[in-house]
Every structure is written in structure tokens, then in C-alpha cells.
Amino acid sequence: MTPQQAVGLGVRLFAVWLLITGLPYVLSIPLALRWQHVDYGSALSYGIGAGYAAAALLLWFFPMAVAHRLVPRTRFEDRLQASASEAAQVGLCLLGLWLLMQYAPALVSFVFRAFLVAGEASLFGSLDAGQKLDFGILVAQTLVALLLVVRAQGIAALLLRPR
């Protein structure tokens, strides 16, 4: 298995997880909003669910395109032999995807709830100080996860440079 195939497998698993995570935005959240007589949030909920599904389908059908962009191409060999740099890049990509699975849905859920509470006011302006801090932390965590995925090669080179 090449490093790209390992990342491609991780991308496909991430796609399955995205689809499962998006289901409540299509199935249960709109129903709960209707029961609470909050009809304006249903369209946003369906949109978020459709976004999750679209991203999942894209990643499911094109995992190797993503993997080749994240980890440089290598030759296929039957032996499981990877350099330290390749192993570090694969590990960083998979770690980033795992962190993205934790933080991105929390961020989407936070923004969705803020949208429902804010009504006509500004989303950020309707948050109190604690909620602004929570939002900032979620944004920072999501950005770090994205950085690990997108810049795995540079981070691996930084981690493995001689001292």
C-alpha cells in the first residue's frame, strides 16, 4: 500500500463519517424545528445536510485525487516500505482528518444554533463573551486540523529536519 492509498482510505472513511454526521440536519433537526414552530431554520438545516452529503460524495468518488494533492506521488511497490517523511505525511494527514471530524461539525452546529438564536441580529454580535471565546476556539481548532491536512508535507519536513 502506498502512502497515497493509505490517505485515500482515510479520505473515504472521512466521507462515510461526513454522510452520517449530516443525516440529523436532514432528518431530525427540521422536524424538531417544526415542532417548536421555528420554520425559518429548516431551510438552513436542509442546506447544511446537503453540504455534508455533497462533500461526502465528492470525497467518496475522488479519494485518490485528494490523496495525490496531499501526499506527493510515489511508485507502487508490493512491499510496505515508506520513508520516514512519507510515513509522517500520512500520519499528519490522517491526524488532521480525525481532528476535522471532531471540530468541524461542532463549529457548524455552533453557527447553526447561533443563527437560530440571533434572528435578525448579527450572528457574532448576538453572542456573549463566553460564546465568542468558544467560537474562537472552535475556529482555531478547525484551522489547525485543516493545516495538518493541507500542509502535511511541510510540517513533516519541519518535524524530521536534522538537529
HELIX and SHEET records of a PDB file:
HELIX    1   1 PRO A    3  VAL A   26  1                                  24    
HELIX    2   2 ILE A   29  TRP A   35  1                                   7    
HELIX    3   3 TYR A   40  PHE A   61  1                                  22    
HELIX    4   4 PRO A   63  LEU A   70  1                                   8    
HELIX    5   5 ALA A   84  ALA A  118  1                                  35    
HELIX    6   6 ALA A  129  VAL A  150  1                                  22    
HELIX    7   7 ALA A  152  LEU A  160  1                                   9    
END                                                                             
